[in-house]
Amino acid sequence: MQEKSIQKLYYSIGEVSEMTGLETHVLRYWETEFRELKPRKNRAGRRTYTSEDIRIVERIRYLLKDRGLKIKAAKKVLSAEESGAGGEHMRNLAELRRFLKEALDQLEAN
């Protein structure tokens, strides 16, 4: 089975659903349960997922579906991974990237 590679900058919830095999309502529910999963919303209010968001979705899917963990246990695992080595650095880089993308969007709009 050939995996789809992540090539675009942003993906819609439908595209992420197709890539991961998860229903859109599951993705929306996971946003409420996992603080690590926070896709941005565009001006129209539609979710836009980055490759990092998709990586997190895949990790959550692995923990819940493949390993059979409950949501509470999966939250602990993700939290421990995020707070581990480089977690703070990765959060800072992700925030910087979002800021720069917003600035670029504003410049292109003008």
URGISUL-V307960 format. One record per backbone hydrogen bond with DSSP energy under -0.5 kcal/mol. CO is the residue of the C=O (numbers start at 1). NH is the residue of the N-H. E is the energy in kcal/mol with one decimal. If there is no record, write none. Layout:
((CO | NH | E) (CO | NH | E))
This chain:
((5 | 7 | -0.8) (11 | 49 | -3.2) (12 | 16 | -2.3) (13 | 17 | -2.4) (14 | 18 | -2.2) (15 | 19 | -2.5) (16 | 20 | -2.4) (17 | 21 | -2.0) (17 | 22 | -0.7) (23 | 26 | -0.5) (23 | 27 | -1.7) (24 | 28 | -2.4) (25 | 29 | -2.0) (26 | 30 | -2.6) (27 | 31 | -1.5) (28 | 32 | -0.9) (29 | 32 | -0.9) (29 | 33 | -1.2) (30 | 34 | -2.9) (33 | 35 | -0.6) (34 | 37 | -1.3) (36 | 38 | -0.9) (40 | 48 | -3.4) (42 | 45 | -2.2) (46 | 42 | -2.7) (48 | 40 | -1.2) (49 | 11 | -2.1) (50 | 54 | -2.2) (51 | 55 | -2.1) (52 | 56 | -2.1) (53 | 57 | -2.5) (54 | 58 | -2.6) (55 | 59 | -2.0) (56 | 60 | -2.8) (57 | 61 | -2.8) (58 | 62 | -2.3) (59 | 63 | -2.5) (60 | 64 | -2.8) (61 | 65 | -2.8) (61 | 66 | -1.0) (62 | 66 | -0.6) (62 | 67 | -2.6) (63 | 69 | -2.5) (70 | 74 | -2.5) (71 | 75 | -2.5) (72 | 76 | -1.6) (73 | 77 | -2.2) (74 | 78 | -2.6) (75 | 79 | -2.6) (76 | 80 | -2.4) (77 | 81 | -2.3) (78 | 82 | -2.6) (79 | 83 | -2.2) (80 | 84 | -0.6) (81 | 84 | -0.6) (84 | 87 | -2.4) (86 | 90 | -2.8) (87 | 91 | -2.1) (88 | 92 | -2.4) (89 | 93 | -2.4) (90 | 94 | -2.4) (91 | 95 | -2.3) (92 | 96 | -2.5) (93 | 97 | -2.5) (94 | 98 | -2.2) (95 | 99 | -2.3) (96 | 100 | -2.7) (97 | 101 | -2.4) (98 | 102 | -2.3) (99 | 103 | -2.3) (100 | 104 | -2.5) (101 | 105 | -2.6) (102 | 106 | -2.1) (103 | 107 | -2.2) (104 | 108 | -2.6) (105 | 109 | -1.6) (106 | 110 | -1.0))
